[in-house]
Amino acid sequence: MTAFRLGRHSFGADELAVMAIVNRTPDSFYDKGATFDDEPALAAVERAVEAGARILDIGGVKAGPGDEVDTAEELRRVVPFVTAVRERWPQVAISVDTWRAEVGAAVCEAGADVLNDAWGGVDPDLAGVAAQYDVGLVCTHAGGAEPRTRPHRVAYPDVMADVLERTIGLAERAVSLGVARESVLIDPGHDFGKNTRHSLEVTRRLPEMVATGWPVLVSLSRKDFVGETLNLPPDDRLTGTLATTAISAWLGAQVFRAHDAAATRQVLDMTAALLGTRPPAVARRGLA
C-alpha cells in the first residue's frame, strides 16, 4: 500500500482510514436528511471523530435523482459547514463530495483538504482547483455517467479494465495539472455506472487497482449492490457493508467512506491486526 497526503494531513502506508459521511441534504438515500440541519450535523461530526474517523466527507447534493440543486444552493449547504468543522476539529481532514469546480474552490477557501469527485471528472476544471489549493483529489469511475443518473443496462467488455483506464487517466491528468502525486486517490465507484454484478466484480478485483500504486478509496456503505446481493433495504445493510469492508481492506484498499464510523473502525482495526500491521490493543491472554 501507499502513503498519501490530503492537504495538511498525512496518512501512513499501512493506515486504514475511515472517511465518515456527513450529508447536508434533505433527501439522502439512507439517513433521509438526518444531518441536513447544522446542530445534528455537527453532533454527527463529533461522534465520527470520537469513533476514530480521520476524514469527514461532506456532501451537499444527493447522488441519485431528486430535486434540482443548483450551484448556489450547494454552496449554501456546504461552505459555512466546512468553515465550522475546520474551526472545531482542526485535526481531521475535510473532504467535500462535489463535481463542480466553483464549489470546489469555495470549500478549499473555507478549509477543505480533499475534493471527492464522485462523478469521474465531469467538470474538467475541478482537478485544476485541487492543484491550485494543494489539496487531495479522489478520481472515481462512473463509467461516463452524468451526475445524479442511475445506470440502465450498462455493459462493459471488462469492467475492471474500464475502471483502470478511466481512473488512472483522471489521476495522471490531475498530476499533469499540478496536483501532488501523493495527494491523488482512485475509487472504483461502486454502484456508479454499474449494476450489482459489476460492483461485486470490482471488489473481487481490487488488487488490480492497488497494483497501480495509487491509494484506493472505496465507498461501500449501505449501497444498492449490498442491498441487492442480500435482498435488504438500506437500514439492514450494515452487516453486508462491513463484510465487504473487511475484504476490501484485506485486498489493499486504504480509505473507507462510511455512514457507520464506529463499526467500520472496529472492522478495520481487526483486519489490520490480522494483516499484522496493527498490534492488539491489549495482550494479556496466556501472559499473566
Disulfide bonds with the S-S distance in Angstrom:
none
